[in-house]
Amino acid sequence: MAAETQATTRGATRLAAATLPIPPAGAARQYSGPLYPYVPGPNPPGPPNHPYPQPPQHSSPGLPYPKAKAAVAAERAARELTEFRIDTVGFSSSSVGWTKVAIVTGGASGIGEAAARLFASSGVTVVIADMQDALGEAVAASAGCTYMRCDITDEAQVEATVGAVVSAHGRLDVMLSNAGVLLPTGSVMDMDLAELDRVMAVNFRGAAACVKHAARAMVSPNGPRGGAIVCTASVASLQGGFGPASYTASKHAVLGLVRAAAGELGRHGVRVNCVSPSGVATPMSCALMGIGPEELEAMTVPGNVLQGKVLRAEDVAEAALFLASDQAGFINCHNLVVDGATTVVNPAVLHAVGL
């Protein structure tokens, strides 16, 4: 509803700017309206950013020149308003109408499951890559996806999964590298380095394999074809204190991977971004804490800057969908933080000064 209101307001402004007063006969054709009213559509020949092209150098019967251009601008505004509504209203639901092919790693549960379901409901052909066979097959069957077993710590399996998807569908448009682990590796002084290796193997090395082979599928030897790679990072990619040192280090590494890959792949039309949520009551986080989702969600509320809303897997899926979509077509190398301002606001200071 807000998008429709915004679109209507924008359209009304453009229409008003396009309806210019018609000068009396013989008067100088001088524009006296707003300095630079926005006229949608490609600019006709004339000075850059000027609201109208230069008047023709010959006289012709018909409408006065400014009125004719105003009518054209009004038609363009009305057409663009319609297109704006089609493109934006209900973007996150089934009206997206994609015909894209996506791989979602870790799509059998948690954020990955929410993303697989949302992508599929938006018209995307989704292949879930996971090691939880029973869960993955159940999600695939209920969401209209395909399930493939894949251990992302084995590069050969990642390569084979990408190859199978390209063979079956002719291309790969989106890679959501979401699979990850959160293990109780202990404090820094007591860290189990074998467990650290496991965390890095899944969270960082696995993500690197997904980025590598997705990029190979998206870059055409005959010129840029393009695609979108989205990695699930975390607020732990930004600062400490949101998890064990092993998890924090692995998510910092994912953010570095995204930034490096975005710089290299942009020339090929491949965008690489990541989404960084704060605490979400997923099966993985609940297992680590040894509590249920309701209890974990209740624990996160006091530390949230944004009140009245609890972050859930579906919210993170919406962010990933946006980054993967054409609406984010010029967003590259971005870390979309979904934390309600937790990492950028210090509530203790606000409270101390009475705010």
N, C-alpha and C positions, 0 to 999 in steps of 0.2 A: 504494500500500500504506500509506504514511504517512497519507494522507487517510482511509482506511478505519479505521486504528487510532485516529486522532483522533476520528473520528465515533463509533466504538464506545465510546471512553472517555467522550465527552460524553453519549452516550445512556445509558450505565450510570449515570453520575452523576445524570442527571435521573430515571431510574427509581428509584434508591436514595432520592433526596430525596422522591419521590412516595409511597414505601411507608412510611407513618407508623404509629406504634403506635396501636391502637384503645383508647380510654379505657374503663375498666370502667363498667358501668351505673351511672348516677347521678352519675358524676364530672363535674367541671367540664370543659367542652369547651375546654381551653386547649392551645394549640400549644406544644410544648416541643422541637421539632426545631431544625434550623438556622435562623438568623434570617431569611434570605430565600432559601429554595430556589427554583431556577428552575423554573417550571411553564410549558412551552411552550404556544403558542396564545394567543388573545385573552383578556385578563383578564376574568373574570366580575365582576358588580357587587360592590363592596366597597371598602374603603380602598385608595388607590393603592399599588401594589407589595406589597400584603399577599399572602401565599401562598395564602390562601383568601378567598372572599367571606364576608360575615357569615352566621351560621347562620340558617336560616329561622325565622320567628316562630311557626311552628305545628309541632306534632309530627305525624310521619307514620310509618307502618309501613315496614319495610324495613331496609336497612343503616344503621348509625350514620353520621351526617353526614361525619365525617372520612374514614371508609373509602370512602364513595361518591366523594368528591372525589379521594381517592388513586387509585382505580381509573380515574377519568376522566383524571387527570394521566398515569397510566402508559400509557393508550392513546394519548394525545397525544404522549408522548415516543417511543413506538415508531413512530408514524406520522411524526413529524418526523425521526427517525433515518433512516428509509427515504428520505424526500424529500431529506435532506442528502446521502446517498450518491449518489442519482441526479443531483443537481445538481452535485456536485463531483468525483466520481471520474472520471478521464479527461477533465477539462474541456477540455484543449487538443487533444484528438483528435476523431475523428468523432462522439463521443457528445454534442457540444454540441447538435446537432440544430436549428440555426437555420433560420428561413425568412426571412432578411433579404437585402437587396440592397445591394451595396457597390461603390464605385469605388475602384480602386487605381491611383494615378498612378505612373509609373515601374515598372510591374509586369512589365516584360519581362526584367529582370535584377536581380541583387543582392538587397537586402533586399525590394524590391517583389515580385520573383518568389517569394521564400520566403513572403511574406505572402499573395500571391494563391493559391498552392498550399495553404497552411494554411487560409485562409478557406474555399476551395472544398471542401476535405476535411472541413470542419466543417459543411457544409450551406448555406453562404452562396452566393447568386447573385453571382458576381464579374464585373465588367467591368474589364478592364485598359486603361488609357489611357496610351499611350506613343508615341514616335516611331520606335522600333526595330521596324519592321514585321515583318521575318522572325522575329526573336526573340519578339516579342509574340504573333504568330500561332502559333508553335510551342508556347509556354507555354500559351496558351489551349487549343490542341487537346489537349495532354497532361494538363492539369489540369481540363478541363471548364469553362473560362471563356469569356468573349466578349472579343474584342479590338477596340478602337476607336483609330484614330490621333488623337492630340491633342497639340498644342504648348501647354503650359500658359503660355507667355509671351504667348500670344494669348488675351485674355479671351473673345473671341467663340467660339473653339474650346472653351474650358472650359464656357461657357454652353450651347453646342450639345450637348456630350457629356452634361452633366447632364440637359438636356431630353430627349435621346434615351433615356436610361436610364429616366427617369420615364415617358415615353410608352410604353416597352416593358414596364415592370414595375409601373407604377402608383405607385411611390414610390422614395425613396432613403433608406436607413437608416444607412449608414456611408460616410463619405468618408475614405480613407487618403491624405492628401496626402504622397506620399513622393518624388516626382521631385526630383532635385537634381543639381548639378554640383560638381566639385572641380577647379579650374583652377590651374595654377602661375602665380599673378599676381605673384610676386616679393615681396621684402621691402617694408616700408612706404615706405622711401625710394626704391625703384625700382618701385613698384606701377604696373602698366599699368591706367589708369583705364577704358579700354575693356573690358578683361577683368573689372574690378570691376563695371561695369555689367551685363555678361553674367551674372556670378554672382548679383548681386542680382535680376536679372530672372527667373531660374529659381528660385532658392532662396527668395526672399522674395516678390516680386511674383506669381510663379506660385502659391505657397502661398496668398497673399491672395485670388487669383481663385478657387481651389478652395474656400476657406472661405466666401467670399461667396456663390457660387452653390449650394453644398451647403446652406448655411443657408437660402437662399430656398426650396429644395425641401423642407426639413424643417419649416419653420414653416408651420402651416396658418392660413389667414385666419379659420377658424371656431374657433380655439382651438389650444393647443399639441399638436402631434403628436409632436415630439421626434426625436432621432437622435443619432448620435455622430460627431464629427469628430476624427480623430487625425492629427497632423502629425509627420513624422520630423524631429527636430532633431538634436542631437549634444552630446557633452560640450563641444564648442566653444561651446555656448550658455551655458555656466557659467563658463568661464575661458579665458584665452589659452594658447597653447602647443600646441594640438592641431591646428593647420593654419594656412594662410596668413591674413593679416589679412582678406582679402576673404571667405573662407569663415567665419571666426569672426564677423565682423560680420553676415553674412547669417543665421547660426544664432541669434545674439542677437536679431535682428529677428523671427525665427520664434517664439521664445519670447515676445516681447512681443506679437506678434499673437495667440497662443493665449490669453494672459492677458486681453487686451482683449476678444477675441471671447467667451471663457467668461463674462465679466461681463455682456455684453450679451445673450447667447443663452440663458443659464440660465433666464430667466423663460419661455422658450418650450419648455422641456424638452429643449433641445439641449446636449449636453455637448461641451466642446472640451478636448482634452488633447494632450500630445506625448510622444514617446519619444526618449530621448537616449542612443544607444549610444556606447561608445568604439570603438577601432579594429577594423574588420571587414574581412576580405580580400574585398572585392567587386571586380567587374571595374573599377569606377571608381577605387577606391583603388590597386589593383594597377597600372593604367595610369599613374597619377600617379607612382608610385614606380618603375615600370619593372621590376617583379619579379613572380614568380608568387605564388599564394595561400599555398602552404606556407611559402615564405620570409618573406612578410609576417606570417603568423601567428607564426612563430618569433621575429620581431623584437618582437612585442608582449608576449611572455611575461615577459621580465625586468622590465618596468614594471608588471606586474599585481600588485595586492594579493592577489587571489584566485587561488591556484595550483591546478593539477590540472584546469583547465578553460580551453578557448580559446573566446572569443566568436565566434559565427558568425551568419550572416544569419538562420538559423532561430530563434535565441534572441531576436533583436529582433522577429521576426514573432510569436512567442508573446506578447511584451509588448504589441504592437499589438493582437493578438486579444483579450487581456484588457481593454484599455481600450475596445475597441469593443463588448464584450459586455455583456449585462444584469448579469453578475456585478460589473461596475464601475458599476452604475447610479447610485451617489451620489458617484462620483469625477469631479470637474470642476475645470478649471484646474490640472491636475497635470502636472508634468514627471517622467515615470518614467525615471529614470537607470539604464541597463543597462551598468554599468562595473565591477562587482566591487569597488566602493569606491575606485576610482582617484582620483576627484575629491575625496574627503573624508578620505583617510588619507595621511599623509606617512611613507613607509617609512624615509626617511633619518633622521628623528628617532627612530623606533623602534629602528633599528640603533644609533644613537649612544648610546642609554641602555641598550643591551643587551637589548632586547625583540624 
